[in-house]
Amino acid sequence: MHARLLCRRRRPVTLKRLLDPHHPLFERPLWRWLTTLMPLAWAGIEFYNQQILWALLFLAAGLYAGWMLFVVRAREIIARGGQDKAAPSDRPGS
C-alpha cells in the first residue's frame, strides 16, 4: 500500500529543457549556428588529440544543440502556424 502511494503521481512530470530554442538570443540564425558548430569543432579538436571522452561529450553537446535549435524549433514554429516568437504565456517560468 505504501509503495503504491509513493508511485502515484498527481500531475504529469515535465522536464525542463537544457536549451530553450525560443530564447531571444536564438532569434538570429548566427547564434544558432555558432551554438551548434562550436562544440562540434571542439569535438574534432579533441578527436585529433585522441581525447575520446571529451570528444564524445562535445559531439553530444553539438548534436543536441543542433537538434534543439533547428529541428525542434522548426517543428514548434510550424505547429504554431508560422508564428516565430512564442507568446509570453508559452514560455516556461512565466
ROTOR-366866 format. One record per residue (C-alpha): x, y, z; residue in three letters. Coordinates in steps of 0.25 Angstrom, whole numbers. Layout:
BEGIN
@c1: X | c2: Y | c3: Z | r: Ala
...
***
This chain:
BEGIN
@c1: 0 | c2: 0 | c3: 0 | r: Met
@c1: 11 | c2: 10 | c3: 4 | r: His
@c1: 19 | c2: 7 | c3: -9 | r: Ala
@c1: 7 | c2: 9 | c3: -17 | r: Arg
@c1: 4 | c2: 23 | c3: -11 | r: Leu
@c1: 19 | c2: 27 | c3: -14 | r: Leu
@c1: 18 | c2: 23 | c3: -28 | r: Cys
@c1: 5 | c2: 30 | c3: -31 | r: Arg
@c1: 6 | c2: 44 | c3: -38 | r: Arg
@c1: -4 | c2: 55 | c3: -37 | r: Arg
@c1: 1 | c2: 63 | c3: -48 | r: Arg
@c1: 10 | c2: 60 | c3: -60 | r: Pro
@c1: 25 | c2: 61 | c3: -59 | r: Val
@c1: 30 | c2: 72 | c3: -69 | r: Thr
@c1: 45 | c2: 72 | c3: -71 | r: Leu
@c1: 51 | c2: 86 | c3: -73 | r: Lys
@c1: 59 | c2: 88 | c3: -86 | r: Arg
@c1: 74 | c2: 89 | c3: -85 | r: Leu
@c1: 74 | c2: 99 | c3: -97 | r: Leu
@c1: 62 | c2: 107 | c3: -100 | r: Asp
@c1: 61 | c2: 109 | c3: -115 | r: Pro
@c1: 51 | c2: 121 | c3: -113 | r: His
@c1: 61 | c2: 129 | c3: -105 | r: His
@c1: 62 | c2: 143 | c3: -111 | r: Pro
@c1: 77 | c2: 140 | c3: -113 | r: Leu
@c1: 74 | c2: 130 | c3: -123 | r: Phe
@c1: 65 | c2: 138 | c3: -132 | r: Glu
@c1: 77 | c2: 141 | c3: -141 | r: Arg
@c1: 82 | c2: 129 | c3: -149 | r: Pro
@c1: 96 | c2: 133 | c3: -146 | r: Leu
@c1: 95 | c2: 130 | c3: -131 | r: Trp
@c1: 88 | c2: 117 | c3: -134 | r: Arg
@c1: 99 | c2: 113 | c3: -144 | r: Trp
@c1: 110 | c2: 117 | c3: -134 | r: Leu
@c1: 104 | c2: 109 | c3: -123 | r: Thr
@c1: 103 | c2: 97 | c3: -131 | r: Thr
@c1: 116 | c2: 97 | c3: -139 | r: Leu
@c1: 126 | c2: 102 | c3: -127 | r: Met
@c1: 124 | c2: 89 | c3: -119 | r: Pro
@c1: 125 | c2: 81 | c3: -132 | r: Leu
@c1: 138 | c2: 88 | c3: -136 | r: Ala
@c1: 144 | c2: 85 | c3: -122 | r: Trp
@c1: 140 | c2: 71 | c3: -123 | r: Ala
@c1: 148 | c2: 70 | c3: -135 | r: Gly
@c1: 160 | c2: 76 | c3: -128 | r: Ile
@c1: 158 | c2: 66 | c3: -117 | r: Glu
@c1: 157 | c2: 54 | c3: -126 | r: Phe
@c1: 170 | c2: 59 | c3: -133 | r: Tyr
@c1: 177 | c2: 60 | c3: -119 | r: Asn
@c1: 172 | c2: 46 | c3: -116 | r: Gln
@c1: 163 | c2: 50 | c3: -105 | r: Gln
@c1: 152 | c2: 41 | c3: -108 | r: Ile
@c1: 143 | c2: 44 | c3: -95 | r: Leu
@c1: 144 | c2: 59 | c3: -97 | r: Trp
@c1: 141 | c2: 58 | c3: -112 | r: Ala
@c1: 129 | c2: 49 | c3: -110 | r: Leu
@c1: 124 | c2: 59 | c3: -99 | r: Leu
@c1: 125 | c2: 71 | c3: -108 | r: Phe
@c1: 120 | c2: 63 | c3: -120 | r: Leu
@c1: 107 | c2: 60 | c3: -112 | r: Ala
@c1: 106 | c2: 75 | c3: -108 | r: Ala
@c1: 107 | c2: 80 | c3: -122 | r: Gly
@c1: 97 | c2: 69 | c3: -127 | r: Leu
@c1: 87 | c2: 73 | c3: -116 | r: Tyr
@c1: 89 | c2: 88 | c3: -119 | r: Ala
@c1: 86 | c2: 85 | c3: -134 | r: Gly
@c1: 74 | c2: 77 | c3: -131 | r: Trp
@c1: 68 | c2: 87 | c3: -121 | r: Met
@c1: 71 | c2: 99 | c3: -129 | r: Leu
@c1: 68 | c2: 95 | c3: -143 | r: Phe
@c1: 59 | c2: 82 | c3: -143 | r: Val
@c1: 50 | c2: 85 | c3: -130 | r: Val
@c1: 50 | c2: 100 | c3: -132 | r: Arg
@c1: 45 | c2: 98 | c3: -147 | r: Ala
@c1: 34 | c2: 88 | c3: -142 | r: Arg
@c1: 29 | c2: 97 | c3: -132 | r: Glu
@c1: 28 | c2: 109 | c3: -141 | r: Ile
@c1: 21 | c2: 100 | c3: -151 | r: Ile
@c1: 11 | c2: 95 | c3: -140 | r: Ala
@c1: 8 | c2: 110 | c3: -136 | r: Arg
@c1: 5 | c2: 113 | c3: -151 | r: Gly
@c1: 18 | c2: 120 | c3: -155 | r: Gly
@c1: 18 | c2: 130 | c3: -143 | r: Gln
@c1: 33 | c2: 131 | c3: -140 | r: Asp
@c1: 32 | c2: 137 | c3: -126 | r: Lys
@c1: 25 | c2: 130 | c3: -114 | r: Ala
@c1: 15 | c2: 137 | c3: -106 | r: Ala
@c1: 20 | c2: 141 | c3: -92 | r: Pro
@c1: 10 | c2: 131 | c3: -86 | r: Ser
@c1: 16 | c2: 120 | c3: -95 | r: Asp
@c1: 30 | c2: 122 | c3: -89 | r: Arg
@c1: 34 | c2: 113 | c3: -77 | r: Pro
@c1: 34 | c2: 121 | c3: -64 | r: Gly
@c1: 25 | c2: 132 | c3: -67 | r: Ser
***
